[in-house]
Amino acid sequence: KLRLLDFGCGNGALGAGLLLKEPSLRMTLVDSDAAALEAARRNAPTAHCVLGDGLACLQSEAVQCKPFDIIASNPPVHRGRPDDWRALRELLEQGPRWLRPGGAMWLVSQEHVPLGRLIAGVSSEGRPLYRSVLEHSDGRFCVWVAELLSEEEREEALRAEREARERERRARKKAKKKERGDEGQAPKEAKKKKKNKNKNKKNAAAKESAEAKADEDAGDAPTSAAAAPMSKSAKRNLRSKLSKQRKKEAARVETEVEAESKEAA
């Protein structure tokens, strides 16, 4: 027969409902309120009732309870103040002592109670104690099942958690490295663009200077008073002279640009 503990049973509504579904359950009810426990005794007459605060009451000689297959609870989270998780944390931390290997907790609470996070935060020597599953949620209440892990399962869960943390650490490191690379690349690209812009600007200025000089030289060419047309040989000589001047000027500008590029690098 399955042994079940209803922790913080109140008037026994939860235990009574479970007994209706499974009359063969060997049930123990625990609560710190004597009046509530008396009502629970009437609602679940076959259950063993224990008056006490916390799981420590199960250790007394008068009770001497054996480990349970299931611990069910709608844990008290108020105790005169809003959202007091102490009783719930105590239940989760001491629960493995009162669960058989492979046993589980069935916990019912209001939706806002962070049961999943609290279950995941319980560990022993860095190893998680439970594997939790959200069994039911209707928007107001939720039911979490926290299965007690064996020693092998705890080691495996711890190893998986470490591997996940290592993957996350590597991903963060890679992202930071990429970010630093992008930050370093931006100034280089900006410097390169500025260099090309200056080069194009100087090339344009050199071209304008060469064309202006050519026009000036052409204007200085000797002409007769009657403005007689130039002979073919004279035109060739003038074109050759202008071409040499343009090449010379272009070579000068190119030399200047190369010198500035080396200085910038």
C-alpha positions as CSV (number, residue, x, y, z in Angstrom):
1,K,0.0,0.0,0.0
2,L,1.1,3.5,-0.8
3,R,2.1,5.6,2.2
4,L,1.0,9.3,1.9
5,L,1.7,12.3,4.1
6,D,-0.6,15.3,3.9
7,F,1.6,18.1,5.4
8,G,-0.3,21.2,6.6
9,C,-3.5,19.3,6.1
10,G,-5.9,22.0,7.5
11,N,-9.4,20.5,7.7
12,G,-8.2,17.5,5.7
13,A,-10.0,18.4,2.4
14,L,-7.0,17.4,0.3
15,G,-6.5,14.1,2.1
16,A,-10.2,13.2,2.1
17,G,-10.3,13.8,-1.7
18,L,-7.3,11.5,-2.2
19,L,-8.9,8.8,-0.1
20,L,-12.0,8.9,-2.2
21,K,-10.0,8.2,-5.3
22,E,-7.7,5.6,-3.6
23,P,-9.2,4.2,-0.3
24,S,-6.2,1.9,0.2
25,L,-3.9,4.7,0.9
26,R,-2.1,4.6,4.3
27,M,-2.4,8.3,5.1
28,T,-0.8,10.5,7.8
29,L,-2.1,14.0,8.4
30,V,0.0,16.7,10.0
31,D,-1.0,20.2,11.1
32,S,-0.1,22.7,13.9
33,D,-3.7,23.8,14.4
34,A,-5.5,21.4,16.8
35,A,-9.0,22.5,15.8
36,A,-8.2,22.1,12.1
37,L,-6.7,18.6,12.8
38,E,-9.9,17.6,14.6
39,A,-11.9,18.5,11.5
40,A,-9.4,16.6,9.4
41,R,-9.9,13.5,11.6
42,R,-13.6,13.6,10.9
43,N,-13.1,14.1,7.2
44,A,-10.6,11.4,6.8
45,P,-11.4,8.9,9.6
46,T,-8.9,6.2,8.4
47,A,-5.9,8.6,8.4
48,H,-3.3,8.8,11.2
49,C,-3.4,12.4,12.6
50,V,-0.3,14.1,14.1
51,L,-0.4,17.5,15.8
52,G,2.9,19.4,15.3
53,D,4.7,22.2,13.5
54,G,6.9,21.0,10.6
55,L,8.2,17.6,9.7
56,A,10.2,17.4,12.9
57,C,7.1,16.2,14.8
58,L,7.3,12.9,12.9
59,Q,10.5,12.1,14.7
60,S,8.9,11.7,18.1
61,E,8.8,8.3,19.8
62,A,5.0,8.5,20.0
63,V,4.7,8.8,16.2
64,Q,7.7,7.0,14.7
65,C,6.6,7.4,11.1
66,K,8.3,5.5,8.3
67,P,9.2,7.2,5.0
68,F,6.4,7.9,2.6
69,D,5.8,7.3,-1.1
70,I,4.1,10.6,-1.6
71,I,4.1,13.9,0.4
72,A,1.1,16.0,-0.6
73,S,0.6,19.5,0.6
74,N,-1.1,22.8,0.1
75,P,1.6,24.5,2.0
76,P,0.9,27.5,4.3
77,V,2.5,30.6,2.7
78,H,1.0,33.4,4.7
79,R,1.2,32.8,8.5
80,G,0.0,36.3,9.3
81,R,2.1,38.0,6.7
82,P,1.9,37.9,2.9
83,D,4.1,35.5,0.9
84,D,6.1,33.8,3.6
85,W,8.0,30.9,2.0
86,R,9.7,29.6,5.2
87,A,7.4,26.6,5.7
88,L,7.5,25.7,2.1
89,R,11.3,25.8,2.0
90,E,11.5,23.7,5.1
91,L,9.2,21.1,3.6
92,L,11.3,21.0,0.4
93,E,14.7,20.8,2.3
94,Q,13.6,18.1,4.8
95,G,11.3,16.2,2.4
96,P,14.0,13.8,1.1
97,R,14.5,12.5,4.6
98,W,10.8,11.4,4.7
99,L,10.5,10.1,1.1
100,R,11.3,6.6,-0.1
101,P,13.7,6.3,-3.0
102,G,11.7,7.3,-6.1
103,G,9.1,9.1,-4.0
104,A,7.6,12.4,-4.9
105,M,6.0,15.6,-3.6
106,W,2.6,16.8,-4.9
107,L,2.4,20.5,-4.1
108,V,-0.7,22.7,-4.6
109,S,-0.5,26.5,-4.4
110,Q,-1.8,29.7,-5.8
111,E,-0.4,30.7,-9.2
112,H,1.8,33.5,-7.9
113,V,3.8,31.2,-5.6
114,P,7.1,30.5,-7.3
115,L,7.0,26.8,-6.6
116,G,9.1,25.8,-9.7
117,R,11.9,28.2,-8.7
118,L,11.8,27.1,-5.1
119,I,12.0,23.4,-6.0
120,A,14.9,24.0,-8.4
121,G,16.7,26.0,-5.7
122,V,16.9,23.0,-3.3
123,S,20.2,21.1,-3.5
124,S,22.6,19.0,-1.6
125,E,26.3,19.5,-2.0
126,G,25.5,21.4,-5.2
127,R,23.4,18.6,-6.6
128,P,19.6,19.1,-7.3
129,L,17.3,17.0,-5.1
130,Y,14.2,17.0,-7.3
131,R,13.0,16.8,-10.9
132,S,10.0,19.0,-11.1
133,V,7.1,19.0,-13.5
134,L,4.1,21.5,-13.7
135,E,1.3,19.0,-13.7
136,H,-1.7,21.4,-13.8
137,S,-2.5,25.1,-13.9
138,D,-5.9,26.8,-14.3
139,G,-4.8,30.4,-13.9
140,R,-5.5,30.5,-10.2
141,F,-3.9,27.4,-8.8
142,C,-1.1,25.1,-10.0
143,V,0.1,21.6,-9.1
144,W,3.8,20.8,-9.1
145,V,5.2,17.3,-8.9
146,A,8.7,17.2,-7.5
147,E,10.2,13.7,-7.9
148,L,13.1,12.7,-5.6
149,L,16.2,12.0,-7.6
150,S,18.5,9.1,-6.9
151,E,22.2,9.6,-6.3
152,E,23.1,8.7,-9.9
153,E,20.4,11.1,-11.2
154,R,21.6,13.9,-9.0
155,E,25.2,13.5,-10.3
156,E,23.9,13.4,-13.9
157,A,21.7,16.5,-13.3
158,L,24.7,18.3,-11.8
159,R,26.9,17.4,-14.7
160,A,24.2,18.6,-17.2
161,E,23.9,21.9,-15.3
162,R,27.7,22.4,-15.3
163,E,27.8,21.7,-19.1
164,A,24.9,24.2,-19.6
165,R,26.8,26.9,-17.6
166,E,30.0,26.2,-19.6
167,R,28.1,26.5,-22.9
168,E,26.6,29.8,-21.7
169,R,30.0,31.1,-20.6
170,R,31.6,30.2,-24.0
171,A,28.7,31.9,-25.8
172,R,29.2,35.1,-23.7
173,K,32.9,35.0,-24.3
174,K,32.4,34.6,-28.1
175,A,29.9,37.5,-28.1
176,K,32.3,39.8,-26.3
177,K,35.1,38.9,-28.7
178,K,32.9,39.6,-31.7
179,E,31.8,42.9,-30.1
180,R,35.5,43.9,-29.5
181,G,36.3,43.0,-33.1
182,D,33.5,45.1,-34.5
183,E,34.5,48.0,-32.4
184,G,38.1,47.7,-33.6
185,Q,37.1,47.3,-37.2
186,A,34.9,50.5,-37.2
187,P,37.9,53.0,-36.8
188,K,39.8,51.1,-39.5
189,E,37.0,51.4,-42.0
190,A,36.5,55.1,-41.1
191,K,40.2,55.8,-41.6
192,K,40.3,54.0,-44.9
193,K,37.3,55.9,-46.2
194,K,38.9,59.2,-45.1
195,K,42.1,58.3,-46.9
196,N,40.3,57.4,-50.1
197,K,38.3,60.6,-49.9
198,N,41.5,62.7,-49.5
199,K,43.1,60.9,-52.4
200,N,40.2,61.5,-54.7
201,K,40.1,65.1,-53.7
202,K,43.8,65.6,-54.5
203,N,43.5,63.8,-57.8
204,A,40.6,66.1,-58.8
205,A,42.6,69.2,-57.7
206,A,45.7,68.0,-59.7
207,K,43.6,67.4,-62.8
208,E,42.1,70.9,-62.5
209,S,45.5,72.4,-62.0
210,A,46.9,70.6,-65.0
211,E,44.0,71.6,-67.2
212,A,44.4,75.3,-66.1
213,K,48.1,75.3,-66.8
214,A,47.5,73.7,-70.2
215,D,45.0,76.5,-71.0
216,E,47.4,79.1,-69.8
217,D,50.2,77.6,-72.0
218,A,47.9,77.5,-74.9
219,G,47.1,81.2,-74.4
220,D,50.8,82.1,-74.2
221,A,51.5,80.5,-77.6
222,P,52.8,83.0,-80.1
223,T,50.4,84.2,-82.8
224,S,50.8,86.6,-85.7
225,A,49.2,90.0,-85.7
226,A,46.8,88.7,-88.3
227,A,46.0,85.7,-86.1
228,A,47.1,83.3,-88.8
229,P,46.2,79.6,-88.3
230,M,48.8,77.3,-86.8
231,S,50.6,74.8,-89.0
232,K,50.2,71.1,-88.5
233,S,53.7,70.7,-87.1
234,A,53.1,73.6,-84.7
235,K,49.9,71.9,-83.4
236,R,51.8,68.7,-82.9
237,N,54.5,70.3,-81.0
238,L,52.0,72.1,-78.8
239,R,50.0,68.9,-78.1
240,S,53.3,67.1,-77.3
241,K,54.3,69.9,-74.9
242,L,50.9,69.9,-73.1
243,S,50.9,66.1,-72.8
244,K,54.3,66.1,-71.2
245,Q,53.2,68.8,-68.8
246,R,50.1,66.8,-67.8
247,K,52.1,63.6,-67.2
248,K,54.6,65.5,-65.2
249,E,51.9,67.1,-63.0
250,A,50.1,63.8,-62.6
251,A,53.3,62.1,-61.5
252,R,54.0,64.8,-58.9
253,V,50.5,64.5,-57.5
254,E,50.7,60.7,-57.3
255,T,54.0,60.9,-55.4
256,E,52.4,63.3,-52.9
257,V,49.4,61.0,-52.4
258,E,51.7,57.9,-51.8
259,A,53.8,59.8,-49.3
260,E,50.6,60.9,-47.4
261,S,49.2,57.3,-47.5
262,K,52.4,56.0,-45.9
263,E,52.3,58.6,-43.2
264,A,48.6,57.8,-42.4
265,A,49.4,54.0,-42.2
